[in-house]
Amino acid sequence: MSDPWPRTLWIVRHGQSAGNVARDAAEAAGHALIDIEHRDIDVPLSPLGVEQSRALGRWFAGLPAQHRPQVVLCSPYVRARHTAGLILEEARMRPGADVRLRVDERLREKEFGILDRLTKVGIQQKYPELNDQRSHVGKFYFRPPGGESWCDVILRLRSLTEMMTREHCGERVLVVAHQVIVNCMRYLLENLDEGQILAIDKLGDVPNCAVTSYQLDHVARCLQLDLVNFVAPLIEAGAPVTAEKDVPAAPKP
């Protein structure tokens, strides 16, 4: 029988973005609104995010050729696409020649609806009833008007994982996306429940350009967790490790 899953699966959060920096500044100043000119889709990497992405690319370059990614699945957001591009550039892997690059909208950031660009203070001031509802329901099930819950993200990722089993079984696949995507993929691949994934989330934010990876267990015919939030490539390259929330994210309950 053929392998039912990719042979190796790496899931990477994008490098630090200008939105991460703007959010930190807004929250530190107690502002209600994050001052950033771009749509969330168009938010670019910060200079540090570029450095982090290049450092991770050099780590992939150091792997034996037979252990490097064959397929890259990437969020359509600029910061994720730029991260993927820099990784491939530093690893000397040419899209279309050495690796297949596929931008997939199912890997997009969680949509925050009317809470977009608001800080914790902004949400409490502008939508106190939603803030109370979110605290009661919890982030896993709470869906802001015009936005998504974690469950909504998981539903679209279910179809992505099904596609991987059809089209990329036995291959080495790199996913470049966002913090919520990393956690929701873990929920699916590790068969977690709400309490387990929220407990992991409470431990801290996923560092920018951190690697969470899985290896195929040929006997059990499933993916087994290998690395979690692996940041050694950044440390070895002297690139500062950052773990800021993404711009539109509402505060943790």
C-alpha positions in Angstrom: 0.0 0.0 0.0 1.2 3.5 -0.7 1.9 5.9 2.2 -1.3 7.6 3.3 0.4 10.9 4.4 3.4 13.0 3.4 6.6 11.4 4.5 7.7 14.6 6.3 5.5 17.6 7.1 6.9 20.9 8.3 4.5 23.7 9.4 6.1 27.1 9.8 4.7 30.4 10.9 5.8 33.4 8.8 8.6 35.7 9.9 7.9 38.8 12.0 5.6 41.2 10.2 5.2 44.9 10.3 1.8 44.2 11.8 3.4 42.3 14.7 5.5 45.4 15.4 2.5 47.8 15.1 0.4 45.7 17.5 3.1 45.7 20.1 3.4 49.5 19.9 -0.3 50.1 20.1 -0.8 47.8 23.1 2.2 49.3 24.9 0.7 52.8 24.4 -2.8 51.7 25.4 -4.3 52.6 22.0 -7.6 51.2 20.9 -6.6 50.8 17.2 -3.5 49.3 15.6 -1.9 51.9 13.3 -1.1 50.1 10.1 -1.9 51.2 6.6 -2.2 47.8 4.9 -5.0 45.3 4.6 -4.2 42.3 6.7 -3.6 40.3 3.5 -0.9 42.8 2.4 1.0 43.3 5.6 4.7 42.8 4.8 7.5 41.3 6.7 9.6 43.5 9.0 13.3 43.7 8.4 13.7 41.2 11.3 11.1 39.0 9.6 13.3 38.9 6.5 16.3 38.0 8.6 14.4 35.2 10.3 13.1 33.8 7.0 16.6 33.8 5.5 18.0 32.0 8.6 15.4 29.3 8.3 16.1 28.9 4.6 19.8 28.4 5.4 18.8 25.6 7.8 16.8 23.9 5.0 19.8 24.4 2.7 22.0 22.4 5.2 19.7 19.3 5.0 20.7 16.5 2.6 19.0 16.9 -0.8 16.9 13.8 -0.1 15.5 15.4 3.1 14.5 18.8 1.7 10.9 19.8 0.8 9.5 18.7 -2.5 6.3 20.7 -2.1 5.6 24.1 -0.5 2.0 24.9 0.4 1.7 28.6 1.3 -0.9 31.1 2.6 -1.8 33.8 0.0 -1.0 36.6 2.5 2.1 38.6 1.6 4.0 37.9 4.8 3.7 34.2 4.3 4.5 34.3 0.6 7.5 36.4 1.2 8.7 34.0 4.0 8.3 31.0 1.7 10.1 32.8 -1.1 13.1 33.8 1.1 13.3 30.2 2.5 13.5 28.8 -1.0 15.9 31.4 -2.2 18.3 30.7 0.7 17.9 27.0 0.3 18.6 27.3 -3.5 15.4 25.5 -4.3 13.8 26.9 -7.5 10.0 26.8 -7.7 8.9 24.7 -10.6 12.3 23.0 -10.9 13.5 21.8 -7.5 10.2 22.2 -5.6 6.5 22.7 -6.4 5.1 25.9 -4.8 1.3 26.1 -4.3 -0.5 29.1 -2.8 -3.6 27.8 -1.1 -6.3 30.2 0.3 -7.3 27.5 2.9 -4.0 28.5 4.7 -5.0 32.1 5.1 -5.0 33.8 8.5 -8.1 33.5 10.7 -10.6 36.2 9.8 -11.4 38.5 12.6 -14.3 40.4 11.2 -15.3 43.6 13.0 -12.5 43.0 15.6 -9.9 43.6 12.9 -7.1 46.0 13.9 -8.5 46.4 17.4 -6.3 46.0 20.5 -7.6 44.4 23.7 -8.5 47.9 25.0 -10.2 48.7 21.7 -12.4 45.6 21.8 -13.4 46.3 25.4 -14.2 49.9 24.6 -16.0 49.5 21.3 -17.7 46.0 21.7 -17.9 45.3 25.4 -20.8 42.8 24.8 -18.6 40.8 22.3 -15.7 40.9 24.7 -18.0 39.4 27.4 -19.4 36.8 25.0 -15.9 35.8 23.9 -14.8 35.4 27.5 -17.8 33.2 28.1 -17.7 31.0 24.9 -13.9 30.8 24.6 -11.8 31.4 21.5 -12.3 27.9 20.1 -16.0 28.5 19.4 -16.4 32.3 19.4 -17.1 33.7 16.0 -17.0 37.6 15.8 -19.4 39.1 13.3 -17.9 38.8 9.8 -15.1 36.6 11.2 -14.2 33.0 12.0 -13.9 30.8 15.0 -11.1 28.3 15.4 -13.7 25.7 14.4 -14.2 27.5 11.1 -10.5 27.5 10.4 -10.3 23.8 11.3 -13.1 23.0 8.9 -11.2 24.5 5.9 -8.0 22.8 7.1 -9.8 19.4 7.0 -10.1 19.7 3.3 -6.5 20.7 3.0 -5.3 17.7 4.9 -7.5 15.5 2.8 -5.9 17.0 -0.3 -2.4 16.2 1.1 -3.3 12.6 1.5 -4.5 12.4 -2.1 -1.9 14.5 -3.9 1.2 14.5 -1.7 1.3 11.2 0.0 4.9 9.9 0.5 6.3 13.4 -0.3 8.1 16.0 1.9 5.8 19.0 2.4 6.5 22.4 3.8 3.5 24.5 4.9 4.1 28.3 5.5 1.2 30.1 7.2 0.1 31.7 10.4 0.0 31.1 14.2 -3.7 29.9 14.3 -3.0 27.6 11.3 -0.1 26.0 13.2 -2.3 25.3 16.2 -5.3 24.2 14.2 -3.1 21.8 12.2 -1.8 20.4 15.4 -5.4 19.9 16.6 -6.2 17.9 13.5 -3.0 15.9 13.1 -2.7 15.0 16.8 -6.4 14.3 17.3 -6.6 16.9 20.1 -9.8 18.2 21.7 -10.7 21.8 22.6 -9.1 21.7 26.1 -5.8 20.2 24.8 -5.2 22.7 22.0 -6.2 25.7 24.2 -3.8 24.5 26.9 -1.0 24.4 24.2 -2.1 27.9 23.1 -1.9 29.2 26.6 1.8 28.2 26.9 2.7 31.0 24.6 2.5 32.3 21.0 4.1 30.4 18.2 7.5 32.1 17.5 7.9 33.6 14.1 9.6 31.2 11.7 9.4 28.4 14.3 9.1 24.8 12.8 6.6 22.2 14.0 7.2 19.0 12.1 5.8 15.4 11.7 7.4 12.2 10.4 5.4 9.4 8.8 5.2 6.2 11.0 5.0 3.5 8.3 3.8 0.9 10.7 1.0 2.9 12.3 0.4 4.7 8.9 0.0 8.1 10.6 2.1 11.2 11.2 4.0 11.4 14.5 5.0 14.7 16.1 8.8 15.4 15.7 9.6 19.0 16.4 7.5 21.7 18.3 8.2 25.4 17.8 11.8 24.6 16.8 13.8 27.8 16.6 17.4 26.5 16.7 18.0 27.7 13.1 17.3 31.3 14.2 19.4 31.1 17.3 22.3 29.6 15.4 22.1 32.3 12.8 21.9 35.0 15.4 18.4 36.1 14.4 16.3 37.3 17.3 13.4 35.0 18.2 10.0 36.8 18.3 6.6 35.5 19.3 4.2 38.4 18.9 0.5 37.9 18.2 -0.8 38.6 14.7 -2.4 42.0 14.2 -6.2 41.4 14.2 -6.2 38.8 16.9 -8.5 39.4 19.9 -6.9 38.9 23.3 -6.6 35.5 24.9 -9.5 34.6 27.2 
